[in-house]
């Protein structure tokens, strides 16, 4: 293993968000396999938690120099990347999001030298939102073109990247993943009694409450379901749409049936409480929360936006409907909650798909192969088709 041991720098958004979750979990898994992982971020990634062997953290500090109107975080990050790369003799900088992280990595590589390789993972917003901004599109294109390898979390995101930015560079598909040791159905029967009565179903939505998540649709779906199936709705997370959502719940007279739980750390525990996950997003490059639900045996009902159809197999591991069609989504939920045999079969299908197709061992091995490829090293022989069936 010593010859295969890599020194990897990882930069991501360390706070709440799917990209930060995936980046941190990947770093932990790589460290478990013996690689040396260095997180270079402005704060400790929230999923990093306790001490981990082979993991190091380097804080990016921004100098508030009086000549700058705004603190130059990007320059501080690039400088810190170069410093850590030289000090620790990093092989790779794996950055999550093209802007600003891949641009900073490019600057760091210019300072350090061509031996340092850059892997950029696209998660969605850097393309679907920022990529449409003409003032940033050339910068994003530069970051992608100067990366030694680029990955994206769905086929749909690869397509959109090519269409928006006219990128011809190869982009590797590397889906998001779940650690099957963490995400599995939990025994939460006692805890569930605090959220719903025995004869009630529990619907769940987890997000950062941005407009793109269409939180109002979540409430509309629940209202329709609750008319025919006694149920409650659990919201997890916070964000700009929270106040508006609370008002809507009150206007519909559903205050006593909707629970706002705020941000929660033990997501697998929370998901295990639910019967159905609701994900009616307008845009979703992958839909990590739906995968986390799937891994806990909870089907998702949502929109057929972006990469969600690559994750949710309609009629097998959940149901999809056109964006904004809350009536159809509600009908899918009602059908699922009213048919115990259908629900049991779908829950099992969720577990199988999550733990085989999107398992941590498989995706980690895919990233390792990309690392070895860009470094020009021999790629260890791995049967990816069998790796999660052991």
Secondary structure, 3 states (H helix, E strand, C coil): CHHHCCEEEEECCCCCCHHHHHHHHHHHHHHHCCCEEEEEECCCCCCCCCCCCCEEEEECCCCCCCCCCCCCHHHHHHHHHHHHHHHHCCCEEEEECHHHHHHHHHHHHHHHCCCCEEEEEECCHHHHCHHHCHHHHHHHHHHHHCCCEEEECCHHHHHHHHHHHCCCCCCEECCCCECCCCCCCCCCHHHHCCCCCCCCEEEEEECCCCHHHCHHHHHHHHHHHHHHCCEEEEEECCCCCHHHHHHHHHHCCCHHHEEECCCCCCHHHHHHCCCEEEECCCCCCCCHHHHHHHHCCCEEEEECCCCHHHHCCECCCEEEECCCCHHHHHHHHHHHHHCHHHHHHHHHHHHHHHHHHCEHHHHHHHHHHHHHHHHCCCCCCCCCCCCCCC
